[in-house]
Amino acid sequence: MKSPDFRAASGIALLAFLIVQPAAAQDSSKPMSLGGHVDANGMPSDHSTPQERAETALLNVQMTQSNAEIAAQDNNNKAKYQIEERHYQEQLRQNQAQQQVYQKQKAAYEDRKAHYEALRARYDARFTTHRGDARPDE
């Protein structure tokens, strides 16, 4: 059997290795002489050349203009949508008003029809009482 001192020493060595290993991996990305990140050719990658800075500035200007155009188009689309939405709501109100008028006209028609049927039934009752048979048109 292994002694407890040997196990403790192994555990401490493993712990020290695990702590030092990530720190060593981080340090390998920064060469001591350059003090920063390097590309595949060993050149510093965190410093831009004047040409790269000019291209970046140009891209930033283009993106700003593009974003402004998109925002203007978005505002235009919102305005069109609001106009169309108001038009739709107005048509909806008109349609609902027309439906109410129709329902009132339909109810009035049903009332007139019921009144007519009642008059007709009363006439039929009188006709059969006086003549003894149904109306001639039936």
C-alpha positions as CSV (number, residue, x, y, z in Angstrom):
1,M,0.0,0.0,0.0
2,K,1.1,3.5,-0.7
3,S,1.7,5.8,2.2
4,P,-0.6,8.7,3.0
5,D,2.4,11.1,2.5
6,F,2.9,9.9,-1.0
7,R,-0.8,10.4,-1.8
8,A,-0.8,13.9,-0.4
9,A,2.3,14.7,-2.4
10,S,0.7,13.3,-5.6
11,G,-2.4,15.4,-5.0
12,I,-0.5,18.6,-4.4
13,A,1.6,17.9,-7.6
14,L,-1.6,17.3,-9.6
15,L,-3.2,20.5,-8.2
16,A,-0.1,22.6,-9.0
17,F,0.0,21.2,-12.5
18,L,-3.7,22.0,-13.1
19,I,-3.3,25.6,-11.8
20,V,-0.1,26.3,-13.8
21,Q,-1.2,24.7,-17.1
22,P,-3.9,27.3,-18.0
23,A,-1.6,30.1,-17.1
24,A,1.1,28.7,-19.3
25,A,-1.3,28.3,-22.2
26,Q,-2.4,32.0,-21.9
27,D,1.2,33.2,-21.8
28,S,2.1,31.3,-25.0
29,S,-0.2,33.5,-27.1
30,K,1.7,36.7,-26.0
31,P,5.3,36.7,-27.0
32,M,7.5,38.4,-24.5
33,S,9.1,40.7,-27.1
34,L,5.9,41.9,-28.8
35,G,3.6,42.1,-25.7
36,G,0.4,41.2,-27.7
37,H,-1.3,38.8,-30.1
38,V,0.5,37.7,-33.3
39,D,-0.8,36.4,-36.6
40,A,0.5,33.3,-38.4
41,N,3.5,35.3,-39.8
42,G,4.5,36.4,-36.3
43,M,3.3,40.0,-36.9
44,P,1.3,41.7,-34.1
45,S,-2.4,41.4,-34.8
46,D,-3.7,44.0,-32.4
47,H,-2.2,47.0,-34.3
48,S,-3.8,48.2,-37.5
49,T,-1.8,49.7,-40.4
50,P,-2.8,53.2,-41.6
51,Q,-4.4,51.5,-44.7
52,E,-6.5,49.2,-42.5
53,R,-7.6,52.1,-40.3
54,A,-8.7,54.0,-43.4
55,E,-10.6,51.0,-44.7
56,T,-12.2,50.5,-41.3
57,A,-13.2,54.2,-41.3
58,L,-14.7,53.9,-44.8
59,L,-16.6,50.8,-43.8
60,N,-17.9,52.6,-40.7
61,V,-19.1,55.5,-42.8
62,Q,-20.8,53.2,-45.3
63,M,-22.5,51.3,-42.5
64,T,-23.7,54.5,-40.9
65,Q,-25.1,55.7,-44.3
66,S,-26.7,52.3,-44.8
67,N,-28.2,52.3,-41.3
68,A,-29.6,55.9,-41.9
69,E,-31.2,54.7,-45.2
70,I,-32.7,51.7,-43.6
71,A,-34.0,53.9,-40.7
72,A,-35.5,56.3,-43.3
73,Q,-37.2,53.5,-45.2
74,D,-38.4,52.0,-41.9
75,N,-40.0,55.4,-41.0
76,N,-41.5,55.6,-44.5
77,N,-42.9,52.1,-44.1
78,K,-44.4,52.9,-40.7
79,A,-46.1,56.0,-42.0
80,K,-47.6,54.0,-44.9
81,Y,-48.7,51.3,-42.5
82,Q,-50.4,53.9,-40.2
83,I,-52.2,55.4,-43.2
84,E,-53.4,52.0,-44.4
85,E,-54.4,51.0,-40.8
86,R,-56.5,54.1,-40.5
87,H,-58.1,53.4,-43.9
88,Y,-58.8,49.9,-42.8
89,Q,-60.3,50.9,-39.5
90,E,-62.6,53.5,-41.3
91,Q,-63.7,50.8,-43.7
92,L,-64.4,48.4,-40.8
93,R,-66.5,51.1,-39.0
94,Q,-68.5,51.7,-42.2
95,N,-69.0,48.0,-42.7
96,Q,-70.2,47.6,-39.1
97,A,-72.6,50.6,-39.5
98,Q,-73.9,49.0,-42.8
99,Q,-74.4,45.7,-41.0
100,Q,-76.4,47.4,-38.3
101,V,-78.6,49.2,-40.9
102,Y,-79.1,45.8,-42.6
103,Q,-80.0,44.1,-39.4
104,K,-82.6,46.8,-38.6
105,Q,-84.0,46.6,-42.2
106,K,-84.2,42.8,-41.9
107,A,-86.0,43.0,-38.5
108,A,-88.4,45.6,-40.0
109,Y,-89.0,43.3,-43.0
110,E,-89.7,40.3,-40.7
111,D,-92.2,42.5,-38.7
112,R,-93.9,43.5,-41.9
113,K,-94.0,40.0,-43.2
114,A,-95.4,38.7,-39.9
115,H,-98.0,41.4,-40.0
116,Y,-98.9,40.5,-43.6
117,E,-99.2,36.8,-42.7
118,A,-101.4,37.7,-39.8
119,L,-103.7,39.8,-42.1
120,R,-103.7,37.0,-44.7
121,A,-104.7,34.4,-42.1
122,R,-107.5,36.7,-40.8
123,Y,-108.7,37.2,-44.3
124,D,-108.6,33.5,-45.0
125,A,-110.6,32.9,-41.8
126,R,-113.3,35.5,-42.9
127,F,-113.4,34.1,-46.4
128,T,-114.0,30.6,-45.3
129,T,-116.6,31.7,-42.8
130,H,-118.6,33.6,-45.4
131,R,-118.1,31.3,-48.4
132,G,-117.6,28.0,-46.7
133,D,-114.5,27.0,-48.6
134,A,-110.9,28.1,-49.2
135,R,-109.9,31.0,-51.3
136,P,-110.1,30.4,-55.1
137,D,-106.4,31.1,-55.7
138,E,-105.4,28.1,-53.6
